[in-house]
Amino acid sequence: MQQTLLTLNAGSSSLKFALYQVDSLQNTLQPIARGEKNLNNLLEWLEQNNHSICAAGHRVVHGCEDFVLPTVLNEKIITQLARYIPLAPLHQPHNLAGIRALAKLRPKLFQVACFDTAFHAQMPWIEQHFALPHIDSPVPIKRYGFHGLSYEYIARILPNYLGLEAANKKIIVAHLGSGASLCAMQNRKSLATTMGLSALDGLVMGTRCGNLDPGVILYLITALGMNTEQVTDLLYHQSGLLGVSSLSSDMRILIMEYTEHKNIKAKQAIDLFLYQLGRELGGLVAILGGLDGLVFTAGIGEHAAFIREKVCENAAWLGIKIDQQANAAHASKVSSEESAVSVWVIPTNEELILAEHTWDLFKNDQ
């Protein structure tokens, strides 16, 4: 059988996987398949196609302060990771369910967790902390940031697009998908990001609210009588693009409804998404003290030319000028030659980061 490494990204309704064929002699990983499957069906499919899984790498959204490096999993660590479920209720339970299910089906399989919070662990103290007094909490209440696997990949390959010198300058990466955030980088390290303690903060997202006055939550509880479960469901599942539009959390549908049917609710959702993005972008530029490059990635960032165009139009004050033809064609570089800031579209690859970290730990364990 071929020796194969498996990566899993377990979500609420899907199990995304990728397979990498291992060349132990050359120390390389060759991608051979990716998609979505039920875990049992996936393992049956692997056996039918003559694949022997040597290790599995999992995306885990929240590692808190305790996990800032890829970690070999055992029951004690899985139990510890479950403590962070309240910080990432949309993701963490499913991440851990995938780990436990695979451990039950393949008890001796070498499994590794890689954390979305890890890339931001070295952000400056002032970026990580809230203006709160010390609170005795089992989990430190601070800003952690997310989408770290995506940002780690972009940081790694940025010199391939911009060159090493330019890649180490003042860069903002926009990870825009159903979950969305921005990350300000210098020397390809995270200096600041828009998400905080949880994956609710920052930008307007598919079903998540983004920035919110804490007083809104107090009002929902004290004046409207909502309980914790109702507030959680509202903020994580009913807000964002879906909540504003009353139509969909899918940006593709909203763009179509607006551009083809002039749907006012779709326009309002898109406008709010763009307004908040522009506001957060400006804040990160202030932290960086300028901007040399802007990178779009993830589902919306890579595929929605309309959104990229509007973001760049709103950021014209930075000297950004978009090349309309290049943008429409989803070219790698979409800024014009006259633009003071280079603008790029770079596909992310979180699965490769998972695979590489998992392989490094697996081969060192043998």
C-alpha positions as CSV (number, residue, x, y, z in Angstrom):
1,M,0.0,0.0,0.0
2,Q,1.0,3.6,-0.5
3,Q,1.9,5.4,2.7
4,T,-0.5,8.4,2.9
5,L,-0.9,11.3,5.2
6,L,-4.4,12.6,5.9
7,T,-5.5,16.1,6.9
8,L,-9.0,16.8,8.3
9,N,-11.0,20.0,8.8
10,A,-14.1,18.9,10.6
11,G,-17.0,21.3,10.4
12,S,-20.7,21.4,11.5
13,S,-22.0,19.9,8.3
14,S,-18.9,18.6,6.4
15,L,-15.6,16.9,6.8
16,K,-13.0,18.4,4.5
17,F,-10.0,16.2,3.8
18,A,-6.8,16.2,1.8
19,L,-4.4,13.3,1.1
20,Y,-0.7,13.5,0.6
21,Q,1.4,10.7,-0.7
22,V,4.6,10.4,1.4
23,D,8.0,10.0,-0.2
24,S,10.1,9.2,2.9
25,L,13.4,9.1,1.0
26,Q,12.9,12.5,-0.6
27,N,11.1,13.9,2.5
28,T,8.3,15.3,0.3
29,L,4.5,15.3,0.3
30,Q,2.6,15.0,-3.0
31,P,-1.1,16.0,-2.9
32,I,-3.2,13.3,-4.4
33,A,-6.8,14.1,-3.4
34,R,-9.1,16.5,-1.5
35,G,-12.8,16.8,-0.9
36,E,-15.6,16.2,1.6
37,K,-16.8,12.9,3.0
38,N,-18.3,11.2,6.0
39,L,-15.4,9.8,8.1
40,N,-16.5,6.1,7.8
41,N,-16.9,6.5,4.1
42,L,-13.6,8.2,3.8
43,L,-11.7,5.4,5.6
44,E,-13.5,2.8,3.5
45,W,-12.6,4.7,0.3
46,L,-9.0,4.9,1.4
47,E,-8.7,1.2,1.9
48,Q,-10.5,0.4,-1.4
49,N,-8.0,2.7,-3.1
50,N,-4.9,1.0,-1.5
51,H,-4.0,3.9,0.8
52,S,-2.4,3.2,4.2
53,I,-2.7,6.2,6.5
54,C,0.5,6.8,8.5
55,A,-0.7,10.0,10.3
56,A,-3.5,12.5,10.4
57,G,-3.3,16.2,10.9
58,H,-6.3,18.2,12.2
59,R,-7.2,21.9,12.1
60,V,-8.2,23.0,15.6
61,V,-9.5,26.5,15.9
62,H,-8.6,27.5,19.4
63,G,-5.4,26.6,21.2
64,C,-5.6,29.3,23.9
65,E,-2.1,30.1,25.5
66,D,-1.3,26.5,26.0
67,F,-0.9,25.4,22.4
68,V,1.2,27.6,20.1
69,L,2.9,24.8,18.2
70,P,1.6,21.7,16.4
71,T,0.9,19.1,19.0
72,V,0.8,15.3,19.0
73,L,-2.6,14.3,20.4
74,N,-3.5,12.1,23.3
75,E,-6.6,11.8,25.5
76,K,-5.3,14.3,28.1
77,I,-4.7,17.0,25.4
78,I,-8.1,16.3,23.8
79,T,-9.7,16.8,27.2
80,Q,-7.8,20.1,27.6
81,L,-8.8,21.3,24.2
82,A,-12.4,20.7,25.1
83,R,-12.1,23.5,27.7
84,Y,-11.9,26.0,24.9
85,I,-15.3,25.1,23.4
86,P,-17.0,28.2,24.9
87,L,-14.4,30.4,23.0
88,A,-15.1,28.7,19.6
89,P,-18.6,27.0,19.8
90,L,-19.0,27.1,16.0
91,H,-15.8,25.1,15.4
92,Q,-14.1,23.5,18.4
93,P,-16.7,20.8,19.1
94,H,-16.6,19.6,15.5
95,N,-12.8,19.7,15.4
96,L,-12.6,17.5,18.5
97,A,-15.4,15.2,17.3
98,G,-13.3,14.5,14.2
99,I,-10.3,13.7,16.3
100,R,-12.2,11.4,18.6
101,A,-14.0,9.6,15.8
102,L,-10.8,8.9,14.0
103,A,-9.1,7.7,17.3
104,K,-12.0,5.3,17.9
105,L,-11.8,3.9,14.4
106,R,-7.9,3.9,14.3
107,P,-6.7,3.8,17.9
108,K,-3.0,3.5,17.1
109,L,-3.0,6.3,14.4
110,F,-0.5,9.1,14.9
111,Q,-2.7,12.3,15.2
112,V,-1.6,15.9,15.3
113,A,-3.5,19.2,16.0
114,C,-2.5,22.5,14.4
115,F,-4.0,25.6,15.8
116,D,-5.5,28.7,14.1
117,T,-4.6,30.8,17.0
118,A,-0.9,29.9,17.0
119,F,0.2,32.3,14.2
120,H,-0.8,35.3,16.3
121,A,0.8,34.1,19.6
122,Q,3.7,36.5,19.3
123,M,1.7,39.6,18.7
124,P,2.7,42.6,20.9
125,W,1.3,42.7,24.4
126,I,-0.7,45.8,23.6
127,E,-2.5,44.0,20.7
128,Q,-3.4,41.0,22.8
129,H,-5.0,42.7,25.9
130,F,-8.3,44.2,26.7
131,A,-8.8,47.1,29.1
132,L,-10.2,44.8,31.8
133,P,-9.1,44.2,35.4
134,H,-7.6,40.8,36.2
135,I,-10.3,38.2,36.2
136,D,-9.8,34.8,37.7
137,S,-10.5,32.6,34.7
138,P,-9.3,29.2,33.6
139,V,-8.8,30.6,30.2
140,P,-7.0,34.0,29.9
141,I,-9.4,36.6,28.6
142,K,-7.4,38.3,25.8
143,R,-7.2,38.6,22.0
144,Y,-6.0,35.4,20.3
145,G,-6.8,35.9,16.6
146,F,-7.7,33.2,14.1
147,H,-7.3,31.9,10.6
148,G,-3.7,31.3,11.5
149,L,-3.1,28.3,9.3
150,S,-4.2,30.4,6.3
151,Y,-2.0,33.3,7.3
152,E,0.9,31.0,7.9
153,Y,0.7,29.7,4.4
154,I,0.4,33.1,2.8
155,A,3.3,34.4,4.9
156,R,5.4,31.5,3.7
157,I,4.7,31.8,0.0
158,L,4.5,35.7,-0.1
159,P,8.1,36.0,-1.4
160,N,7.2,33.9,-4.4
161,Y,4.9,36.6,-5.5
162,L,6.3,39.9,-4.2
163,G,10.0,39.0,-3.8
164,L,11.6,38.6,-0.4
165,E,12.3,42.3,0.3
166,A,8.8,43.4,-0.6
167,A,7.2,40.4,1.3
168,N,8.9,41.5,4.5
169,K,7.4,45.1,4.3
170,K,4.0,46.3,5.6
171,I,1.4,43.8,4.4
172,I,-2.2,43.3,5.2
173,V,-3.8,39.9,4.3
174,A,-7.6,39.7,3.9
175,H,-8.9,36.2,4.6
176,L,-12.4,36.6,3.3
177,G,-14.8,33.7,3.4
178,S,-17.8,32.6,5.5
179,G,-15.5,33.5,8.3
180,A,-13.4,36.6,7.7
181,S,-10.6,38.5,9.2
182,L,-7.6,40.8,8.4
183,C,-4.0,40.4,9.6
184,A,-1.3,43.0,9.6
185,M,2.1,41.6,9.0
186,Q,5.6,42.9,9.0
187,N,8.6,40.6,8.3
188,R,5.8,38.1,7.6
189,K,4.9,38.0,11.3
190,S,1.5,38.9,12.8
191,L,1.4,42.3,14.4
192,A,-2.4,42.7,14.7
193,T,-5.6,41.0,13.5
194,T,-9.3,41.7,13.6
195,M,-10.5,38.7,15.6
196,G,-10.1,38.6,19.3
197,L,-11.0,36.2,22.1
198,S,-13.5,34.4,19.9
199,A,-14.2,34.1,16.2
200,L,-17.0,36.6,16.5
201,D,-15.0,39.8,16.5
202,G,-13.9,42.1,13.6
203,L,-15.4,41.9,10.2
204,V,-19.0,41.1,9.2
205,M,-19.1,37.4,8.3
206,G,-21.5,34.9,6.7
207,T,-23.6,34.4,9.9
208,R,-21.5,36.1,12.5
209,C,-21.9,39.7,13.6
210,G,-18.3,41.0,13.7
211,N,-17.6,44.1,15.9
212,L,-20.4,44.7,18.4
213,D,-20.9,47.1,21.3
214,P,-20.8,44.9,24.5
215,G,-23.8,46.9,25.6
216,V,-25.9,45.2,22.9
217,I,-25.4,41.8,24.6
218,L,-26.3,43.3,28.0
219,Y,-29.4,44.8,26.5
220,L,-30.4,41.5,24.9
221,I,-30.1,39.7,28.2
222,T,-31.5,42.3,30.7
223,A,-34.2,44.1,28.6
224,L,-35.2,41.4,26.1
225,G,-34.8,38.4,28.4
226,M,-32.7,36.3,26.1
227,N,-30.6,33.6,27.7
228,T,-27.1,32.5,26.9
229,E,-28.1,29.9,24.4
230,Q,-30.3,32.4,22.5
231,V,-27.7,35.1,22.4
232,T,-25.0,32.6,21.3
233,D,-27.3,31.4,18.5
234,L,-28.1,34.9,17.4
235,L,-24.5,36.1,17.2
236,Y,-23.0,33.0,15.7
237,H,-25.8,31.7,13.4
238,Q,-28.3,34.4,12.6
239,S,-26.3,37.6,12.2
240,G,-23.7,38.8,9.6
241,L,-24.6,38.8,5.9
242,L,-27.6,36.4,6.6
243,G,-29.0,38.6,9.3
244,V,-28.8,41.9,7.4
245,S,-30.0,40.5,4.1
246,S,-32.6,38.1,5.4
247,L,-31.6,36.1,2.3
248,S,-28.4,34.3,2.5
249,S,-24.9,34.0,4.1
250,D,-23.4,33.3,0.7
251,M,-21.7,36.4,-0.8
252,R,-22.2,34.9,-4.4
253,I,-25.9,34.9,-3.9
254,L,-26.0,38.4,-2.5
255,I,-23.9,39.8,-5.3
256,M,-26.2,38.2,-7.9
257,E,-29.3,39.5,-6.1
258,Y,-27.8,43.0,-6.0
259,T,-26.3,43.2,-9.5
260,E,-29.0,41.4,-11.4
261,H,-32.2,42.2,-9.3
262,K,-31.2,45.3,-7.4
263,N,-32.3,43.7,-4.1
264,I,-31.9,46.4,-1.5
265,K,-31.4,44.0,1.4
266,A,-28.6,42.3,-0.5
267,K,-27.0,45.7,-1.1
268,Q,-27.2,46.7,2.5
269,A,-25.5,43.5,3.6
270,I,-22.7,43.9,1.0
271,D,-22.4,47.6,1.9
272,L,-22.0,46.8,5.6
273,F,-19.5,44.1,4.9
274,L,-17.4,46.6,2.8
275,Y,-17.8,49.5,5.2
276,Q,-16.6,47.4,8.2
277,L,-13.8,46.0,6.1
278,G,-12.6,49.4,5.1
279,R,-12.8,50.7,8.7
280,E,-10.7,47.7,10.0
281,L,-8.3,48.1,7.1
282,G,-7.6,51.7,8.0
283,G,-7.0,50.7,11.6
284,L,-4.4,48.1,10.7
285,V,-2.7,50.6,8.3
286,A,-2.4,52.9,11.3
287,I,-0.8,50.2,13.4
288,L,1.6,49.3,10.6
289,G,2.4,53.0,9.9
290,G,1.7,52.6,6.2
291,L,1.0,49.9,3.7
292,D,3.1,48.3,1.0
293,G,0.9,45.3,0.0
294,L,-2.6,44.0,0.2
295,V,-3.4,40.3,-0.3
296,F,-6.8,38.8,-0.8
297,T,-7.3,35.1,0.0
298,A,-10.0,32.5,0.9
299,G,-13.4,32.0,-0.9
300,I,-14.6,35.6,-1.3
301,G,-11.1,37.0,-1.5
302,E,-10.0,34.6,-4.2
303,H,-13.2,34.5,-6.3
304,A,-15.3,37.7,-5.8
305,A,-13.8,40.2,-8.2
306,F,-16.7,42.6,-7.4
307,I,-15.7,42.7,-3.7
308,R,-12.0,43.2,-4.4
309,E,-12.9,46.1,-6.7
310,K,-15.0,47.8,-4.1
311,V,-12.5,47.2,-1.3
312,C,-9.8,48.8,-3.5
313,E,-12.1,51.7,-4.5
314,N,-12.8,52.4,-0.8
315,A,-9.1,52.3,-0.1
316,A,-8.1,54.7,-2.9
317,W,-7.0,57.1,-0.1
318,L,-4.0,54.8,0.3
319,G,-3.0,55.3,-3.3
320,I,-4.5,51.9,-4.3
321,K,-5.4,51.6,-8.0
322,I,-6.9,48.4,-9.3
323,D,-6.3,47.0,-12.8
324,Q,-9.9,46.2,-13.8
325,Q,-9.0,43.7,-16.5
326,A,-6.6,41.8,-14.2
327,N,-9.1,41.8,-11.4
328,A,-11.9,40.4,-13.6
329,A,-9.5,37.6,-14.7
330,H,-8.6,36.8,-11.1
331,A,-4.9,37.4,-11.9
332,S,-2.3,37.1,-9.2
333,K,-1.5,40.8,-9.3
334,V,-4.6,43.0,-9.6
335,S,-3.2,46.5,-8.9
336,S,-2.2,48.8,-11.7
337,E,1.3,50.0,-12.4
338,E,0.4,53.4,-11.0
339,S,-0.8,51.9,-7.6
340,A,1.2,53.0,-4.6
341,V,0.3,49.7,-2.9
342,S,0.6,46.4,-4.7
343,V,-2.6,44.2,-4.5
344,W,-2.6,40.4,-4.9
345,V,-4.9,37.4,-5.1
346,I,-3.2,34.4,-3.6
347,P,-5.0,31.1,-3.0
348,T,-4.5,29.8,0.5
349,N,-3.7,26.2,1.4
350,E,-4.3,25.4,5.0
351,E,-4.2,21.6,4.2
352,L,-0.6,21.8,3.1
353,I,0.4,23.6,6.4
354,L,-1.4,20.8,8.3
355,A,0.3,18.1,6.3
356,E,3.8,19.6,6.7
357,H,3.5,20.1,10.4
358,T,2.1,16.6,10.8
359,W,4.8,15.0,8.7
360,D,7.5,16.8,10.6
361,L,6.3,15.5,13.9
362,F,5.6,12.0,12.6
363,K,9.0,11.4,11.0
364,N,10.7,12.7,14.2
365,D,8.7,10.3,16.3
366,Q,9.8,7.2,14.3
